[in-house]
Amino acid sequence: MRKDTDFIYEAITKVEELSGIHIEFDSTRPSYDGLVQIKDQEFLVEAKSAVRTSNLGLVISQIEQARDTNRRPILLVSKYVAKAAVQEFKKRNINFIDSAGNALIKYGQVFIYIEGQKAQSKEKTNQSRAFQEAGLKIIFTLLSFPNSIELSYRGLAESADVSIGSLSNVMGELEQLNYILRTNNRKILKNQKDLLERWVVAYNDVLRPRVFRKRMKFIEPEQAKNWVSLTNFETSKPIHWGGEPGAAMLGSNLRPEKFTLYTNIELPELAKTFKLVPDQDGNVEVLNQFWTSGEEQNSITPPLLIYTDLINSGSGRNLEVAKQILEDELQYIK
């Protein structure tokens, strides 16, 4: 699906006006979003409609991957870039311009730096039911368990823990959005990478705040070092590790500094078993488990959720691990 390039022209024109430097743009390239030339230097364009805190980690991961696979430098062009994102781009030497005229381009003999231009935050586009709470649970099930697309509506609704009515509406929208193709008696999930990207952003915006329960900390610091042993405790309901500990259990060399737990266990039982106490600045996050498929005993979350937690953390070391999980554990997402 080709991206709308109107905002790229808008951003380039604004930066030209403010800097007095001529910028050429070629939008006819089929393999990327365009080619920008400033003086004698060419930049490959990576277009994003908006960069907010909710999708910052994902954008950084994609830009760094593009830098790793291309000889020419990358220029991010967006309608809107949040202030927090600008600071992170400075740290990581990511070139960008936005539609307000803010810019940071530093490569070779090219240096353009414009700040303080007032930008209007882009209105969120994920307002359809497909990207609200029930829809996000359904998409999570479809992406995490590939064979679930073949389930009956009743079976899929039970796996996603949503009503059949909600499922029917969301599946219809996903079909209209070109993510589901019906052929004879089969349904095929398509454009999965684009759907994954939208899910990661919408999960952070919509679903995660609703399933978040409490931030806590270990009473004894040694507990954080011996966190793996906590999976051996018997609890009334299963506990699943996400984020950094989940990645470590998948085989990465990541040593967890923040601990993410998905469980529907009562908090007093969890606190007593794991020796936790509430702390608004604690490094243990407790969230409700929002899916029903998978193992019933204590384990890790589906890799998609581990990947999403790592991406949304914004941590550089986590982004590298997330990239590896995408390649190794989520390679079926085409």
N, C-alpha and C positions, 0 to 999 in steps of 0.2 A: 504494500500500500504506500503510494507516494505521499510525501508530506507536503502540506501547504507551505509554499516558500514566500508568501507575501510579507511575513514579519521579518524575514531575512533581509529583503530589500529595504524595509523600513529601518531596521537597525543599522545597516550599512550607510544609508543616506544620512541618518542622524549623526553617526560617528564622523562621516566626511565633513558635515557642517561644523561640528565642534572642533575638529582637529585640523581642518584645512588640508588633509591628506587624501589623495584620490585612491579609491578602492574599487577594483574591478571584481565582478561576480559572474561566474558561469554556472547556471543551474541545469545544464543539459547532461551532466555526468550521471550515468545510470547506477553506479555502484556506491555512491555516497550522496550527501545532501547538496553538494555544490563545491565549487573551487573559488577561493578568494585570492586575489593577487594584490599585494601592497608593495610598492616599489618593485624590486626584483624577486620578492619572496612569495611563494605560493603556499596557501594553507588549505587543507581539506576541512570542509564545514561539517560539523556535527550539530544538527538542529534539535532544540528541545523547546517545547512551547512555554515551559516555566520551570525554574529551578527553585524549589522550596526546601525547607528543612526535612520535609517528609520524603523527598526523593533525592536528596543530596548524595547520599551514599551510593545509590544506584547510578546516578549521573557520573560521579567520579570514577566508579568502576568501569563504566563504558568508555569514558574518555581515556583512561589509562590503558585499557585494552586496545583502543584505536591507536594510541601512540606506540604501543608495542608491535603492532602489525603493519605500520606504515612508515615509510621513510620521511615523508613530508610532515610538517607540524600540523597539529589539529587546532582549529578555531571553533569554540563553542558559540553558537548564536542562539539567543533566547528572547522571548518577549519580555520576560521578567526574571530577575535574579535576586534572591533574598540577600540581605546584608550578611547573614551568617555564611552563605555560600561564597560571597565575594572574599571574605577573609580566608576561607579554606582554599579557594582558587589561588590566592596569593602564596599561601604556604606550599602548594603543590605545583606552582608554575603552570597553571592551566590558563591558556589564552581564552578570553571571552569578550563578547559585546552583547548589549541588550537593546531593546527598542527605545529605551529612554536616552540612549547615547552613552551610557557607562561602558567603559572599555578597559581591558588590561591585555595588551598584546606586546610581548617581549620575546623576540626571537631574531637572532642575527643582527642585522642593521635596522630592524624595525622595532620602534618603541612608541606605543600609544598608551597613555594612562589618563582616563577621564573618570571622575567620581562625583558624587553629589547630585547627579541628575535624578529628578523625581520619577520613580517608576510606579505604575499602578499594578498591584498584584492581579494576576490572571484569575478570573473566576474559575472555580473547580468545574471540570467537565464530567467527572465521574458521578453524575447525579442520577443515572438510570438505576432501576432496581438491581440490575446485574452487578453494580458496584456499591450497593448498600449491604447491610449486615448479612441477610440471608443469601444474597447473590455471591458475596465473598466466600461464604462457607461452601457453597456449591462449586465455585471455581477452584477453591482449594482442594476439594475432593477430586475433581476432574483432573487437576494437574498432578496431584500427589499419588493418585491410584489410577493409572491409565485405563485399566479395564472397567472402571466404574462407568464410563460412557455407555457400556453395553448393558448396564443394569436396567431393570424396569424403573418407572418413575417412583414407585413405592420403595424399591430397594435403594435407589439413589437418594431419595428424601431421607430415609433412615440413616444412611451413611453420613450425610451432610448435616443431620439433625435439624431439618427444616420441614415445613408443612408441604404437602403435595401441591397445594395451590401456589405457594411461593415458588416451588421448583418449576411448575409449568410456566409461570410468567417469566422467570429468569431464563429458562432454556429457550423460550421464544425470542427473548431479547438477544441472547447470545447468537442465535441463528441470524437475526436481522443485522447484527454487528459483524457478521462474517466470521465468527469463531466456531460455529457448528455447521456442518454440511450434512444434509440428509440424502442418502443414496439407497433407493429401494427400502429395505427394512432396517438399514443401518444408520447410525449417527457417527460422524467423524469429527474429532476436535482438531481444528486447524488454526493457523496463525498463532501457534502456542507461545512463541517467544514474545510476541507483542502482548498477548494476554497475560503472560507472566509479569512483564514490566508494569502493566496497569494494575495487576493484583498487588504487587509489592508496594506500590505507592498508596493504593486505596486501603490496603490492610493497615498501614501505619496511620493513615488519616481517620479511618472509620472504625474498623473492627478492633484493632489493638486497644484503643482507649476504652472500649466497652467490655473487653474481657480482662483488663488489668484489675488486679485485686489489691495488692499491698507490696510495699517495698520494705525489706527486712535486712537484718545482718546476723551473722553467726555470733553467738555469745562468746565462743572461744575461737580466736584466730586460727588455731590449728585445724579447726573443722574445715576451713576453706582449702587447706592443703590436702586434706583427706576426703574431699568431696565425693570421690568415686565410690567409696565404701557406703555412701548413703543410699545407693541404688539397691543395697542388700536388705534394707529395712522392710518389714511387712507393714503395709498401711491399708486402711479400709478402702481406699480407691487408688488407682494407679497414678504414678507421678512420672512425668516425662521431662527430660532435660532438653532445653532448646538453646539457641545462641552459642556462646563460647563452650560450655561444657558439652553440649550436643555435638559440636564440631570435633572436640577432643575425642569423644567416644566413637566418632566416625573414622578416627585414625589420623587426624591432623596432629601436628606438633604444637598446637596452640595450648598454652597454659592459661586456663580461665582466670580472669580478674573480675568479671561480672558473671553472675549466675542467674539463669533464667529457668523458671520452673512452670510447667503447665499442669495443673491438677485441679480437680473439683473437691479435693479433700477439705475438711473444715480447717480453718486456720489454726485453732488451738491444738489440734492433733498434729498438724505440720510443724508448728513451733516446738512442741514438746519432743517430737521424734527427731527433728533435725537440729534442735537446740538453737532456735532462732528467736529474735525479738524484733518488734516493729522499729523501723528507723527510716525516716523520710530520705536520708542520704545513704542508705544501706546499699550494698552491692548484690543483694539477692532480690530479684523481681519474681513475684508470684502472679500468675495469670490463670484464668479458667481454661480448661481444655474444651475446645469448641468443636471437636470432631469425634466421631464414634468408631471409625475404621481403624484397624491396626491392632497392635499387641495390647493386652489387658494388664500385663504386669508392668512394674517399673521399668522404664527404658528411655529411649530418646524420642523426640517428635519426628514426624516425617521430615526428610532432608529439605524439602521446600521451605519449611518453617525455620529450620536452622539457617539456611541460606538467607532468608528474609531478615531474620534477626541480626545476622552479621552485616548485611548490606545497610540496614537502617541504623546501625550503631555509628556509622561514619568513621570508625577507627581504621587507620591504614592497614594494620596487621590483620584485622578482620576481613577487609575487602579482598586481600590476597587469598585467604582461606575460602571465602565465599566463591571466588572465581574458580577455585579448584573443585569445590563441591558441585558447582554448575556443570563443570566438565566431566566429573567422575560419577556423581550420583544422579544428576538430572539430565544426562545426555540424551534421554528419550524425548525431551521437550524440543521439538523441531521448530 
